[in-house]
C-alpha cells in the first residue's frame, strides 16, 4: 500500500491498517441514463483513485477520516444501522438518517444496505481512512467509489463470500440511501474494469463482455467546474427522469398488453425484438406530457407502485414521458450498437453516436460564444423524422439510434465544451458523463490531437471564465483492489 496512507492511518488511529486498496474513477463513453433500464453501457476504469485503509476495532463503531480536511470526521455505531426487525431496503430508506450533501451518507449507505442483508451479523467495527484524487462533482462517480470501498472492506472484514456481481448490486442499491434511485453501472465499472479494455455490460441479468480499447485513440476529460450534486434540485430532476421511464413503461404495457412479457424492460423496446414500425407506434402512443392526476387515472391498478414512486422525489407538475422514453429507447440502441462498431474498428461512427447521445441531453447550442436554445422535443414530427432513414453511419446503426430523444440533463457549460471541441479535426465524439446537471465532458480523440483539445478548451472555456483548467487524459486501469496488509 501507499506508505503515506499507512503513515496517515497510524497517525489518526494509533494502529497499523489491516486492509487497504483503491477504487478507480470510471468513464462511460456510451450508454447514459439507461443501465437501470437494462441498457448496455460502455465503460473504462481510469487512473484517478480513491485510496482507502481499514483497521479492526474491538467494538461496533465505524470511525472514518479523510485526508481532505474539508470532509469532517464520521463516527457511528453499526448497532444503530441494524433494523429491529426484517425490512426491505425500500422500506429501510424511507427515513434515512442523512445530512444532505454530507460525505458520511455514502459510508452509512453501504453499512445500511449490508445491515438489511445480513442483520446482526454486521457487527465488526472499523477505523477507516480515505485519500484520493477523483474530482468531486465531476460526474466521475467519486461518491460511488466511496460506497464501493466501504462495501468491499465490510465484506472482507466479516469474511462474507460475495461474487463480483453481488458486490456490484450491494454497492449500487446501497447508494439509494442518499436519495437517488440510479442503477449499478458506475459501481460495476469500478469493480470489473480491466486495463486497456472497454467493458460492455448490462443488468437483468448481468452480462459482461470486454473488447480492446484502440491504442491510437484517447479520451480527454474536461471538468466544467459546475459540480454535479446528488442532493437538492439535481436529485429531484434525476429521480423525476427515472420516474418518467417507469411511468412510461407501465403505459406501454397498458396500451400494448401483448408486450408485457416480451418487453419487461425499456431496453426490450428495440428494432431487433419488435418490428421497427412497432417501436415508432409505441413512441407516438405515449403522451408528450402527463400530470400526476392523469397518471393515476391511466394506471389505477398501479396505485401502490405510483405511491412508492412519488416518495422518491417531489412530484413534477407534469412528466415529459415521451421525451424521456424516446431518449432511453434510442440510447439503449446506441449503446448496444457501440460495441458492434468498436469490434469492427468503426471508431468515427462510434464517435458520432456519442454526439447524438449528447444531443439527447443538451439544452443549448453554441456557435462561437453565441448561445441559442436547443429545442428538440419528441413531437410526432420529430419522432417520425428518423423513421426508415437510410443514415450515413452504416448498416449496423438503426434509425432508432439516430433519434436523440430529450432527456435534457445537460447544462450550457457542458454543451459549450462539446460544441467547441467539434472544430478539432481529430475529435471523433464528445458527450457528458455521469448523471449530468454539471460535471464533465468526455472527448474521444485521435491521440496525436489530445493536446490540441486541451489547449483549445483552456483558451475558449477556462481562461475566459477565470477557471483553473481541469482537464486530464484518461488512462485505462484495472478495477478495484483490496488486500490484507498485516
Secondary structure, DSSP 8 states (H G I E B T S, - for coil): --HHHHHHHHHHHSS--SEEEEEEEEEEEE--S-GGGT--EEEEEEEEEEEEEEEE-SSSEEEEEESSTTS--EEEEHHHHS-SS---HHHHGGG----TT-THHHHHHHHHHHHHHHGGG----EEEEEEE---TTSSS-HHHHHHHHHHHHHHHHTT----HHHHHHHHHHHGGGGT----SHHHHHHHH-BTTEEEEEETTTTEEEEEE--TTEEEEEEE-S----SSHHHHHHHHHHHHHHHHHHHHHHHHTGGGTTTTSSGGG-STTTS-HHHHHHHHHHS-S-B-HHHHHHHTGGGHHHHHHHGGGS---SSB-HHHHHHHHHHHHHHHHHHHHHHHTT-HHHHHHHHHHHHHTT--EEEETTEEEE------HHHHHTTTT---TT-TTS-GGGG---------HHHHHHHHHHTTSTTEEEEEE-TT-SSSEEEEEEEGGGHHHHHHHHIIIIIGGGT----EEEE-B----EEEE--
